[in-house]
Amino acid sequence: MGNTILLISSDEEYVRTIELKLAKVFAGRTHIDVITDYNAISKYFESGKKVDTILIPIEDSRYVKGYASNIRVIYIVEDNNSSDDKNTVFKYASIKMLADIIDSNVSKKRNNGIRQKTEVIGVFSVSGGSGLTLGALSIAHNLFNDGKKVIYINTTLNQDYMYYLDNIKSLSTQFSYQSAVNLTNAIKMIESEIIKQEFYYIPPYANHPIAYQVSFTTYVKIIEYIRQTNTYDYIVAEIDGTISQEKLAFLKTVDKIVVTTRQDEASISKLEKVLAMVPDIKERVLIVCNMFLQKKRDYLKSASLSVECIVSEYVYLYDIQFGFEEAKNKKFLEKTTRMIGGS
């Protein structure tokens, strides 16, 4: 038997139509299972059936949480403007488009349990106060919560993330010393320094990184080393807004870029200027408009960036007045995480 598609929806008429059309398109090479009663989902998975792809309305994704860690999930959306990423499909899209998305997703599944290459997600901002650190940590948490193996690496010299995590330790004295005198040796020691709370992370230096001659380039070398080990599904790299040639070059190498910004004219103008320096990355950029106020003018909406990049979500000001624990409970930036590749 070929691949198995599990179609889940309480819209029975829609299910019947899609099932028949998919059966014709995938005749002989794909088996299609259907669930219209959500109470039957747990029993289905407990039976041990192997599933390659799940199709489910995005608003019902909670019903497959915990079952889909190694299964590609395609979310059915009713807003055609929300179906621009690889993990969503417009409910009334053509059957050819749906079939193409399924084929693409099946081909990307892990082969015999072998991990696909580690993807690097760069999270950065060019304007202060846009929720950069909380956003980066939340994306790492969401990916972890989705069954992915994730490491968070903060490349900023201020290392503010230490205030969001519990019982945080510092990098060892030996590693810190080697960072200053022989970075190659330090990098070889990095695996023993990594800490796991839920997702993995590299702890901060005991003193300011500059004291150990650490720069952004240091972190780039650490990221590249970890990437090559292929140990993780995702590396979430937080990058601050101090722009340099090294950072622009690094952004060209990452798989996805999440930008946090505010809606005011200065923030959007800065962002446009930075992205204009690396125009070839725009198709990989997801923009999060944080601290949004509806009564104020939205300069992002009228900017060319809203067409050239994907605006993944708007977060209202009153929705982000919280710490990391509450961010987890509120599933902060969950939509953006789905567009990166989470289920």
Rosetta blueprint (number, residue, H / E / L):
1 M L
2 G L
3 N E
4 T E
5 I E
6 L E
7 L E
8 I E
9 S L
10 S L
11 D L
12 E H
13 E H
14 Y H
15 V H
16 R H
17 T H
18 I H
19 E H
20 L H
21 K H
22 L H
23 A H
24 K H
25 V H
26 F L
27 A L
28 G L
29 R L
30 T E
31 H E
32 I E
33 D E
34 V E
35 I E
36 T L
37 D L
38 Y H
39 N H
40 A H
41 I H
42 S H
43 K H
44 Y H
45 F H
46 E H
47 S L
48 G L
49 K L
50 K L
51 V L
52 D L
53 T E
54 I E
55 L E
56 I E
57 P E
58 I H
59 E H
60 D H
61 S H
62 R H
63 Y H
64 V H
65 K L
66 G L
67 Y L
68 A L
69 S L
70 N L
71 I L
72 R E
73 V E
74 I E
75 Y E
76 I E
77 V E
78 E L
79 D L
80 N H
81 N H
82 S H
83 S L
84 D L
85 D L
86 K L
87 N L
88 T E
89 V E
90 F E
91 K L
92 Y L
93 A L
94 S L
95 I H
96 K H
97 M H
98 L H
99 A H
100 D H
101 I H
102 I H
103 D H
104 S H
105 N H
106 V H
107 S H
108 K L
109 K L
110 R L
111 N E
112 N L
113 G L
114 I E
115 R L
116 Q L
117 K L
118 T L
119 E E
120 V E
121 I E
122 G E
123 V E
124 F E
125 S L
126 V L
127 S L
128 G L
129 G L
130 S L
131 G L
132 L H
133 T H
134 L H
135 G H
136 A H
137 L H
138 S H
139 I H
140 A H
141 H H
142 N H
143 L H
144 F H
145 N H
146 D L
147 G L
148 K L
149 K L
150 V E
151 I E
152 Y E
153 I E
154 N E
155 T L
156 T L
157 L L
158 N L
159 Q L
160 D H
161 Y H
162 M H
163 Y H
164 Y L
165 L L
166 D L
167 N L
168 I L
169 K L
170 S L
171 L L
172 S L
173 T H
174 Q H
175 F H
176 S H
177 Y H
178 Q H
179 S H
180 A H
181 V H
182 N L
183 L H
184 T H
185 N H
186 A H
187 I H
188 K H
189 M L
190 I H
191 E H
192 S H
193 E H
194 I L
195 I E
196 K E
197 Q L
198 E L
199 F L
200 Y E
201 Y E
202 I L
203 P L
204 P L
205 Y L
206 A L
207 N L
208 H L
209 P H
210 I H
211 A H
212 Y H
213 Q L
214 V L
215 S L
216 F H
217 T H
218 T H
219 Y H
220 V H
221 K H
222 I H
223 I H
224 E H
225 Y H
226 I H
227 R H
228 Q H
229 T H
230 N L
231 T L
232 Y L
233 D L
234 Y E
235 I E
236 V E
237 A E
238 E E
239 I E
240 D L
241 G L
242 T L
243 I L
244 S L
245 Q H
246 E H
247 K H
248 L H
249 A H
250 F H
251 L H
252 K L
253 T L
254 V L
255 D L
256 K E
257 I E
258 V E
259 V E
260 T E
261 T E
262 R L
263 Q L
264 D L
265 E H
266 A H
267 S H
268 I H
269 S H
270 K H
271 L H
272 E H
273 K H
274 V H
275 L H
276 A H
277 M H
278 V L
279 P H
280 D H
281 I H
282 K H
283 E H
284 R H
285 V E
286 L E
287 I E
288 V E
289 C E
290 N E
291 M E
292 F E
293 L L
294 Q L
295 K L
296 K L
297 R L
298 D L
299 Y H
300 L H
301 K H
302 S H
303 A L
304 S L
305 L H
306 S H
307 V H
308 E H
309 C L
310 I E
311 V E
312 S E
313 E E
314 Y E
315 V E
316 Y E
317 L H
318 Y H
319 D H
320 I L
321 Q L
322 F L
323 G L
324 F H
325 E H
326 E H
327 A H
328 K H
329 N H
330 K L
331 K L
332 F L
333 L L
334 E H
335 K H
336 T H
337 T H
338 R H
339 M H
340 I H
341 G L
342 G L
343 S L
